[in-house]
Every structure is written in C-alpha cells, then in structure tokens.
C-alpha cells in the first residue's frame, strides 16, 4: 500500500451504505489520531475519516482499514531529528476551496507560523491607510455587550425591536433610536460620477465579542463618491490572530462585490 488514501476517494455521508459499529470506529480513529503526532503523512486521511464518527458507514470503515494497511507496510517511516539539524523554520500551508463534499467547507493545513515575519510580509504587500477616529457611531466604541445583566421586565417590546433579552442590550438599542432621532437629516446622496471603479474599505476587531471571542468585520463599497454597499457583522468562525480576522473581512467584501 503506497498511500494511506487513494486520490480518487471522496468520502460523503453515504446514507445508502450499511452502518457499522460506531464505538469500534471511534476507537480506531482515536488510535490513528494518537499516531499522527509522529506520522504527518496520515494526518489528512485520518482527519477526513474522523468527520464521520457520528454515523460511520462501511465505506468509511474501508477507508480506515486502508490507513491501517498503509501503516503496517510503512513502519520504517516517522519523524527523525538528527544531531546538528538547522534551526531555520520553514512554513508550508495550503487549503482546498469548498473541497468537502458534505458541507462545502475548505480543508486547511499548516505548520508553526512565524508571526513577525508574516506581519512584515503583509506590510510589504499591502498599503494600509489609517482612516482616523470615528465622527459618528451608533454605539459607544467602548461598549462590549455580553450575556450579563438583569432581564428586562417586558421582553415583548425588545423582541419587536431587535430580538434580545438583557438590559444592557435594551440600553444600547435605545441609544441607537436616540441617535437616529437626532440625525434625521442624514442619508445617502447619489452623485453623477465618471468613474466605474469600485473601492472597498474593510476592518475587523479581533476577538471583539466578549461572549464568543469572535471578530466583527465591516465594510463599505464606493463607486466614485457614492456609497453602494455596507455591512457590519460578526464573523462565523473564531480567528486565531488579528491578521486572520482581517483576511476574513477582506474575503467577505470581495465576495460581496465580485
């Protein structure tokens, strides 16, 4: 067996196949996950099979058995650190866009990141502009809403306005209404523009949500001096660095304007 998994293998939920013992399947996956600490060549295959531990089928079990057969024939493989090995760290990473046949999510892999070099590379690659302090903002920039607080006495009113339950949320919502009441002259004005180029601005606060530690990213897209599209939304996944949060924000605005 030359490879732990055939390049043609595409595992899905496979509802039509016969189910197998999930306890036995999970035990096999657990053993393989322990082995990945010294066998990076099986990491992708094992993690792919591990996605189906909830309801494993015969096709999934066959894929796991192939990994075991591959390991049996390659017991001489492993990680070796010879004396005198250089200390230079080289990073390789890759991901497949919407490669999962079940939920269309991407699969990514990476080694230890050199954060400082990555930041320097970003500065060399992109021109970053400081837009200055905010002149108008609907919520106090120091406010961090979490699940804490005393429940409001009448949640029906809040449900009609936004859908929350806690007193701090209600106070923030009333602040927005007061802001709108005092700025009724604001609005969008469209001007004749000779340019046909779209310009987008985006930003994200890393781990800004006190409840989930997710980032909130926002963007606005201009055609000349005309504001066409805008958004401010909490990101769906947890970012492990501010750079990752910013990249997710950039990917979001690009996807919306493409």
Residue frames relative to the residue before (quaternion, step in Angstrom):
aa qw qx qy qz dx dy dz
X 1.0000 0.0000 0.0000 0.0000 0.00 0.00 0.00
X 0.2271 -0.8296 0.4992 0.1050 3.59 -0.36 1.23
X 0.7914 0.1704 -0.0868 0.5806 3.61 1.10 -0.54
X 0.5369 -0.6400 0.4363 0.3345 3.63 -1.09 0.60
X 0.7985 0.0429 -0.0188 0.6002 3.57 1.21 -0.42
X 0.4951 -0.6586 0.4761 0.3072 3.55 -0.97 0.82
X 0.5328 -0.6378 0.4529 0.3228 3.57 -1.06 0.74
X 0.6550 0.5117 -0.3073 0.4633 3.59 1.23 -0.35
X 0.5195 0.6595 -0.4090 0.3576 3.59 1.27 -0.18
X 0.0080 0.7754 -0.6297 0.0455 3.56 -0.85 1.06
X 0.1571 -0.8248 0.5393 0.0651 3.56 -0.08 1.30
X 0.0259 -0.7684 0.6394 -0.0088 3.54 -1.02 0.92
X 0.7131 -0.4158 0.3165 0.4673 3.58 -1.25 -0.11
X 0.1440 -0.8544 0.4921 0.0845 3.57 1.24 -0.48
X 0.0294 -0.8620 0.5057 -0.0159 3.56 0.73 1.13
X 0.6641 0.5357 -0.3117 0.4181 3.61 1.08 -0.60
X 0.6081 0.5683 -0.3597 0.4217 3.61 1.19 -0.43
X 0.5966 -0.5742 0.4341 0.3549 3.54 -1.29 0.40
X 0.4576 -0.6833 0.5019 0.2680 3.57 -1.03 0.82
X 0.2294 -0.7543 0.6001 0.1352 3.56 -1.24 0.57
X 0.6884 -0.4686 0.3526 0.4267 3.55 -1.33 0.20
X 0.3435 -0.7766 0.4915 0.1932 3.60 -0.41 1.22
X 0.6154 0.5537 -0.3542 0.4351 3.62 1.07 -0.68
X 0.6630 0.4877 -0.2946 0.4855 3.56 0.94 -0.87
X 0.6425 0.5310 -0.3212 0.4495 3.57 0.98 -0.86
X 0.6737 0.4943 -0.2990 0.4609 3.58 0.91 -0.89
X 0.6191 0.5401 -0.3400 0.4577 3.58 1.09 -0.68
X 0.6494 0.5054 -0.3121 0.4748 3.57 1.00 -0.81
X 0.6523 0.5051 -0.3139 0.4699 3.57 0.97 -0.84
X 0.6374 0.5371 -0.3268 0.4455 3.60 0.97 -0.81
X 0.6494 0.5095 -0.3139 0.4692 3.58 0.99 -0.81
X 0.6726 0.4920 -0.2963 0.4666 3.56 0.97 -0.85
X 0.6289 0.5333 -0.3400 0.4522 3.61 1.00 -0.75
X 0.6215 0.5264 -0.3387 0.4711 3.59 1.07 -0.70
X 0.6798 0.5049 -0.2876 0.4475 3.57 1.00 -0.82
X 0.5731 0.6161 -0.3864 0.3777 3.62 1.12 -0.51
X 0.5144 0.6480 -0.4184 0.3747 3.61 1.23 -0.28
X 0.7867 0.2300 -0.1329 0.5572 3.59 1.17 -0.54
X 0.7223 0.3543 -0.2364 0.5449 3.59 1.29 0.03
X 0.1087 -0.8336 0.5387 0.0560 3.62 0.25 1.20
X 0.5631 0.6256 -0.3889 0.3747 3.61 1.19 -0.36
X 0.7183 0.3995 -0.2568 0.5084 3.61 1.21 -0.33
X 0.3772 0.7694 -0.4627 0.2270 3.60 1.26 -0.05
X 0.6932 0.4808 -0.2953 0.4484 3.60 0.74 -1.01
X 0.6856 0.4996 -0.2951 0.4396 3.58 0.82 -0.99
X 0.6662 0.5013 -0.3054 0.4601 3.58 0.93 -0.89
X 0.6810 0.4847 -0.2973 0.4614 3.59 0.87 -0.91
X 0.6112 0.5375 -0.3546 0.4602 3.59 1.10 -0.61
X 0.6825 0.4693 -0.2858 0.4820 3.59 0.92 -0.87
X 0.6208 0.5711 -0.3412 0.4147 3.59 1.11 -0.66
X 0.5649 0.6176 -0.3878 0.3862 3.61 1.17 -0.36
X 0.7441 0.4112 -0.2073 0.4840 3.60 1.17 -0.50
X 0.2907 0.7886 -0.4988 0.2117 3.60 1.13 0.60
X 0.5893 0.5972 -0.3794 0.3900 3.59 1.10 -0.51
X 0.7995 -0.0124 0.0442 0.5989 3.60 0.93 -0.88
X 0.0325 -0.8435 0.5360 0.0081 3.62 0.43 1.16
X 0.2228 -0.7581 0.6030 0.1095 3.54 -1.17 0.75
X 0.7138 -0.4481 0.3189 0.4337 3.55 -1.30 0.14
X 0.6214 0.5433 -0.3472 0.4452 3.60 1.06 -0.67
X 0.6463 0.5044 -0.3175 0.4765 3.58 1.05 -0.72
X 0.6467 0.5207 -0.3148 0.4601 3.57 1.00 -0.84
X 0.6299 0.5254 -0.3353 0.4634 3.60 1.01 -0.73
X 0.6388 0.5184 -0.3275 0.4647 3.59 1.02 -0.76
X 0.6484 0.5060 -0.3154 0.4733 3.60 1.01 -0.80
X 0.6431 0.5201 -0.3247 0.4588 3.61 0.96 -0.82
X 0.6186 0.5387 -0.3494 0.4528 3.58 1.04 -0.70
X 0.6245 0.5325 -0.3400 0.4591 3.60 1.04 -0.77
X 0.6506 0.5094 -0.3161 0.4661 3.59 0.97 -0.84
X 0.6475 0.5054 -0.3268 0.4674 3.60 0.97 -0.78
X 0.6271 0.5329 -0.3291 0.4631 3.57 1.06 -0.76
X 0.6558 0.5100 -0.3085 0.4633 3.59 0.97 -0.88
X 0.6383 0.5418 -0.3265 0.4387 3.59 0.98 -0.84
X 0.7373 0.4073 -0.2344 0.4854 3.57 1.05 -0.70
X 0.7447 0.3371 -0.2089 0.5369 3.59 1.26 -0.06
X 0.1576 0.8255 -0.5252 0.1337 3.59 0.95 0.84
X 0.6145 0.5606 -0.3496 0.4311 3.59 1.22 -0.34
X 0.6025 0.5677 -0.3588 0.4312 3.59 1.24 -0.21
X 0.2821 0.7435 -0.5732 0.1976 3.56 -1.16 0.63
X 0.5951 -0.5499 0.4351 0.3926 3.55 -1.29 -0.17
X 0.0408 -0.7904 0.6109 -0.0202 3.53 -0.88 1.03
X 0.1204 -0.7855 0.6054 0.0455 3.57 -0.96 0.91
X 0.1809 -0.8203 0.5338 0.0968 3.62 0.09 1.25
X 0.5902 -0.5685 0.4422 0.3646 3.54 -1.20 0.51
X 0.7804 0.3075 -0.2307 0.4932 3.55 -0.92 0.89
X 0.3746 0.7320 -0.4892 0.2907 3.58 1.24 0.21
X 0.5277 -0.6501 0.4497 0.3109 3.59 -0.97 0.86
X 0.4293 -0.7178 0.4946 0.2363 3.56 -1.16 0.62
X 0.4265 0.7021 -0.4750 0.3154 3.60 1.19 0.13
X 0.2419 -0.7739 0.5741 0.1134 3.54 -0.89 0.98
X 0.0830 -0.7830 0.6163 0.0128 3.56 -0.83 1.06
X 0.2170 -0.8031 0.5490 0.0804 3.56 -0.79 1.04
X 0.0306 -0.7669 0.6411 0.0057 3.56 -1.00 0.91
X 0.0629 0.7941 -0.6006 0.0687 3.56 -0.94 0.86
X 0.0549 0.7798 -0.6216 0.0506 3.55 -1.19 0.60
X 0.0183 -0.7793 0.6259 0.0269 3.56 -1.27 0.37
X 0.3169 -0.7270 0.5748 0.2018 3.55 -1.20 0.57
X 0.4086 -0.7338 0.4916 0.2301 3.56 -0.71 1.07
X 0.8467 -0.0897 0.0122 0.5242 3.58 -0.70 1.19
X 0.2628 0.8245 -0.4677 0.1798 3.56 1.04 0.79
X 0.5870 0.5751 -0.3778 0.4265 3.58 1.20 -0.38
X 0.3821 -0.7588 0.4880 0.2004 3.56 -0.72 1.10
X 0.6384 0.5334 -0.3296 0.4464 3.59 1.26 -0.25
X 0.8392 0.0918 -0.0125 0.5359 3.60 0.64 -1.10
X 0.4644 -0.7192 0.4148 0.3082 3.61 1.31 0.22
X 0.4157 0.6859 -0.4913 0.3397 3.59 1.14 0.52
X 0.4990 -0.6456 0.4887 0.3089 3.55 -1.26 0.41
X 0.2827 -0.7134 0.6121 0.1910 3.54 -1.31 0.47
X 0.0557 -0.8127 0.5800 -0.0036 3.57 -0.73 1.06
X 0.0722 -0.7761 0.6254 0.0359 3.53 -1.25 0.50
X 0.0844 0.7982 -0.5914 0.0778 3.58 -1.05 0.71
X 0.3673 -0.6721 0.5822 0.2730 3.53 -1.33 0.23
X 0.7673 -0.3489 0.2395 0.4819 3.58 -1.26 -0.15
X 0.3372 -0.7755 0.5064 0.1683 3.58 -0.77 1.06
X 0.2895 -0.7059 0.6167 0.1937 3.52 -1.17 0.69
X 0.2916 -0.8283 0.4508 0.1600 3.50 0.09 1.35
X 0.6875 0.5016 -0.3129 0.4216 3.58 0.79 -0.96
X 0.6573 0.4954 -0.3124 0.4743 3.59 0.95 -0.82
X 0.6237 0.5418 -0.3384 0.4505 3.56 1.07 -0.70
X 0.6492 0.5116 -0.3130 0.4678 3.58 0.99 -0.85
X 0.6377 0.5187 -0.3236 0.4685 3.58 0.98 -0.84
X 0.6451 0.5207 -0.3211 0.4578 3.59 0.97 -0.83
X 0.6337 0.5277 -0.3292 0.4600 3.59 1.03 -0.78
X 0.6630 0.5016 -0.3075 0.4629 3.57 0.96 -0.85
X 0.6652 0.4974 -0.3041 0.4665 3.58 1.06 -0.69
X 0.7092 0.4797 -0.2506 0.4519 3.56 1.11 -0.71
X 0.8108 0.2236 -0.0809 0.5348 3.59 0.96 -0.88
X 0.3648 -0.6860 0.5863 0.2293 3.54 -1.22 0.64
X 0.1372 -0.8057 0.5745 0.0434 3.57 -0.54 1.18
X 0.1452 -0.7997 0.5809 0.0439 3.60 -0.89 0.95
X 0.3077 -0.7287 0.5837 0.1833 3.55 -0.94 0.94
X 0.2638 -0.8048 0.5168 0.1252 3.58 -0.50 1.18
X 0.5499 -0.6388 0.3916 0.3691 3.59 1.26 0.04
X 0.6969 -0.4584 0.3428 0.4321 3.54 -1.34 -0.13
X 0.5558 -0.6120 0.4526 0.3343 3.54 -1.24 0.50
X 0.3422 -0.7324 0.5544 0.1979 3.57 -1.01 0.84
X 0.7880 0.0647 -0.0128 0.6122 3.55 1.06 -0.81
X 0.1271 0.7758 -0.6118 0.0877 3.53 -0.99 0.80
X 0.5071 -0.7012 0.4129 0.2841 3.56 -0.85 0.97
X 0.7748 0.2157 -0.1129 0.5834 3.58 1.10 -0.66
X 0.5913 -0.5586 0.4387 0.3820 3.57 -1.12 0.67
X 0.4757 -0.7073 0.4462 0.2728 3.60 -0.78 1.05
X 0.6548 0.4971 -0.3201 0.4708 3.59 1.20 -0.30
X 0.5339 0.6518 -0.4008 0.3599 3.61 1.23 -0.25
X 0.0150 -0.7654 0.6433 -0.0124 3.55 -1.01 0.92
X 0.1739 -0.8218 0.5375 0.0737 3.56 -0.16 1.28
X 0.0198 -0.7869 0.6165 -0.0184 3.55 -0.91 0.99
X 0.7016 -0.4720 0.3195 0.4278 3.60 -1.25 -0.14
X 0.5265 0.6587 -0.4131 0.3440 3.61 1.24 -0.20
X 0.5214 0.6455 -0.4729 0.2965 3.54 -1.28 0.33
X 0.5423 -0.6040 0.4768 0.3373 3.54 -1.31 0.34
X 0.4815 -0.6708 0.4698 0.3122 3.64 -0.79 0.91
X 0.4884 -0.6539 0.4903 0.3057 3.57 -1.03 0.76
X 0.5730 -0.6274 0.4097 0.3318 3.56 -1.14 0.67
X 0.7885 0.2074 -0.1061 0.5692 3.57 1.04 -0.73
X 0.1414 -0.8312 0.5324 0.0756 3.63 0.09 1.22
X 0.5257 0.6538 -0.4159 0.3510 3.61 1.16 -0.42
X 0.6469 0.5208 -0.3192 0.4565 3.57 0.98 -0.86
X 0.6720 0.4866 -0.3049 0.4676 3.57 0.94 -0.87
X 0.6056 0.5557 -0.3548 0.4456 3.58 1.03 -0.73
X 0.6529 0.5160 -0.3173 0.4547 3.56 0.97 -0.81
X 0.7202 0.4478 -0.2481 0.4683 3.58 1.05 -0.72
X 0.8463 -0.0191 0.0538 0.5297 3.60 0.78 -0.90
X 0.5009 -0.6758 0.4295 0.3285 3.62 0.88 -0.75
X 0.5503 0.6155 -0.4057 0.3921 3.63 1.21 0.21
X 0.3976 -0.7361 0.5024 0.2183 3.56 -1.31 -0.14
X 0.7209 0.4896 -0.2576 0.4174 3.63 1.04 -0.68
X 0.6538 -0.5569 0.3665 0.3579 3.55 -1.23 0.66
X 0.6491 0.5027 -0.3533 0.4485 3.71 0.82 -0.75
X 0.6264 0.5282 -0.3384 0.4628 3.58 1.06 -0.70
X 0.6497 0.5215 -0.3121 0.4566 3.56 1.00 -0.86
X 0.6463 0.5156 -0.3162 0.4652 3.58 1.02 -0.82
X 0.6484 0.5069 -0.3190 0.4699 3.59 1.01 -0.79
X 0.6425 0.5262 -0.3163 0.4586 3.56 1.04 -0.80
X 0.6558 0.4971 -0.3097 0.4764 3.59 1.00 -0.80
X 0.5962 0.5523 -0.3640 0.4550 3.60 1.09 -0.62
X 0.6381 0.5224 -0.3275 0.4612 3.59 1.00 -0.83
X 0.6553 0.5096 -0.3118 0.4622 3.58 0.96 -0.86
X 0.6458 0.5030 -0.3235 0.4747 3.60 1.02 -0.76
X 0.6305 0.5294 -0.3305 0.4614 3.57 1.04 -0.79
X 0.6608 0.4974 -0.3088 0.4697 3.60 0.91 -0.90
X 0.6371 0.5416 -0.3248 0.4419 3.59 1.01 -0.82
X 0.7402 0.4158 -0.2271 0.4772 3.57 1.04 -0.75
X 0.7430 0.3405 -0.2093 0.5368 3.59 1.25 -0.08
X 0.1559 0.8273 -0.5245 0.1271 3.57 0.97 0.84
X 0.6214 0.5564 -0.3537 0.4233 3.60 1.19 -0.36
X 0.5508 0.6111 -0.3988 0.4052 3.57 1.26 -0.19
X 0.2495 0.7554 -0.5848 0.1582 3.56 -1.22 0.50
X 0.5930 -0.5625 0.4382 0.3741 3.55 -1.31 -0.07
X 0.0793 -0.7736 0.6282 0.0236 3.52 -0.97 0.93
X 0.2040 -0.7929 0.5679 0.0848 3.57 -0.74 1.08
X 0.1402 -0.7977 0.5856 0.0324 3.53 -0.90 1.03
X 0.5568 -0.5637 0.4815 0.3747 3.54 -1.25 0.44
X 0.0059 -0.8128 0.5803 -0.0501 3.56 -0.78 1.05
X 0.3915 -0.7319 0.5145 0.2155 3.53 -0.97 0.92
X 0.6249 0.5605 -0.3434 0.4211 3.58 1.17 -0.47
X 0.2226 -0.7629 0.5937 0.1262 3.54 -1.21 0.61
X 0.5092 0.6560 -0.4058 0.3817 3.56 1.28 0.25
X 0.3054 -0.7297 0.5854 0.1779 3.53 -1.03 0.88
X 0.0938 -0.7786 0.6197 0.0313 3.56 -0.96 0.93
X 0.1022 -0.8192 0.5639 0.0196 3.55 -0.71 1.10
X 0.1412 -0.7536 0.6371 0.0790 3.57 -1.14 0.72
X 0.0303 0.8088 -0.5845 0.0577 3.55 -0.90 0.90
X 0.0100 0.7786 -0.6272 0.0175 3.55 -1.22 0.55
X 0.0790 -0.7857 0.6123 0.0377 3.56 -1.25 0.43
X 0.2661 -0.7314 0.6013 0.1808 3.56 -1.14 0.68
X 0.3669 -0.7597 0.4977 0.2015 3.55 -0.57 1.18
X 0.8519 -0.0185 -0.0345 0.5223 3.58 -0.85 1.08
X 0.2593 0.8187 -0.4785 0.1832 3.58 1.07 0.74
X 0.6441 0.5130 -0.3327 0.4597 3.60 1.13 -0.51
X 0.3624 -0.7643 0.4838 0.2246 3.65 -0.55 1.07
X 0.6437 0.5394 -0.3272 0.4332 3.60 1.17 -0.41
X 0.8224 0.1977 -0.0643 0.5295 3.57 0.88 -0.98
X 0.3624 -0.7463 0.4712 0.2995 3.61 1.29 -0.26
X 0.4346 0.6722 -0.4811 0.3575 3.58 1.19 0.50
X 0.5033 -0.6440 0.4902 0.3028 3.53 -1.28 0.42
X 0.2707 -0.7137 0.6177 0.1894 3.54 -1.27 0.50
X 0.0830 -0.8105 0.5797 0.0124 3.57 -0.64 1.10
X 0.0651 -0.7918 0.6070 0.0183 3.52 -1.14 0.71
X 0.0458 -0.7955 0.6036 0.0255 3.54 -1.21 0.43
X 0.0665 -0.7486 0.6533 0.0916 3.52 -1.38 0.27
X 0.1978 -0.7878 0.5795 0.0665 3.55 -1.00 0.90
X 0.1385 -0.8021 0.5800 0.0326 3.56 -0.83 1.07
X 0.1524 -0.7021 0.6837 0.1281 3.50 -1.30 0.60
X 0.7750 -0.0860 -0.0005 0.6261 3.54 -0.01 1.30
X 0.7655 -0.2699 0.2371 0.5338 3.59 -0.63 -1.17
X 0.5753 0.6102 -0.3622 0.4069 3.58 1.28 0.05
X 0.3164 -0.7341 0.5743 0.1767 3.55 -0.83 1.03
X 0.1587 -0.8332 0.5281 0.0426 3.57 -0.58 1.20
X 0.8185 0.0156 0.0546 0.5717 3.57 0.90 -0.88
X 0.0619 0.7926 -0.6031 0.0646 3.58 -1.08 0.72
X 0.0367 0.7942 -0.6045 0.0504 3.55 -1.20 0.54
X 0.0075 -0.7453 0.6658 0.0340 3.53 -1.31 0.49
X 0.1826 0.8046 -0.5256 0.2075 3.55 -0.38 1.24
X 0.4934 -0.6388 0.5011 0.3122 3.54 -1.13 0.69
X 0.4826 -0.6872 0.4642 0.2818 3.56 -0.92 0.94
X 0.5623 -0.6514 0.4084 0.3045 3.55 -1.11 0.76
X 0.7894 0.2526 -0.1228 0.5458 3.60 1.07 -0.66
X 0.5467 -0.6163 0.4679 0.3198 3.54 -1.29 0.44
X 0.2557 -0.7688 0.5709 0.1331 3.59 -0.79 1.03
X 0.3847 -0.7542 0.4914 0.2042 3.56 -0.93 0.90
X 0.7847 0.1205 -0.0918 0.6011 3.61 1.23 -0.07
X 0.6290 -0.5293 0.4009 0.4043 3.56 -1.25 0.33
X 0.6121 0.5514 -0.3530 0.4435 3.59 1.08 -0.67
X 0.6517 0.5064 -0.3153 0.4684 3.59 1.00 -0.82
X 0.6382 0.5194 -0.3263 0.4653 3.58 1.03 -0.78
X 0.6508 0.5071 -0.3162 0.4683 3.59 0.99 -0.82
X 0.6508 0.5199 -0.3186 0.4524 3.58 0.96 -0.84
X 0.6323 0.5181 -0.3384 0.4662 3.58 1.03 -0.73
X 0.6381 0.5275 -0.3202 0.4605 3.56 1.07 -0.75
X 0.6466 0.5087 -0.3088 0.4774 3.56 1.02 -0.83
X 0.6535 0.5124 -0.3141 0.4602 3.58 0.94 -0.89
X 0.6354 0.5430 -0.3311 0.4379 3.59 1.05 -0.74
X 0.7024 0.4534 -0.2829 0.4701 3.59 0.83 -0.94
X 0.6171 0.5320 -0.3504 0.4619 3.60 1.08 -0.63
X 0.6580 0.5105 -0.3078 0.4600 3.58 0.99 -0.88
X 0.6778 0.5020 -0.2982 0.4468 3.60 1.01 -0.76
X 0.7544 0.3843 -0.2085 0.4895 3.60 1.10 -0.64
X 0.5096 0.6647 -0.4250 0.3433 3.59 1.22 -0.19
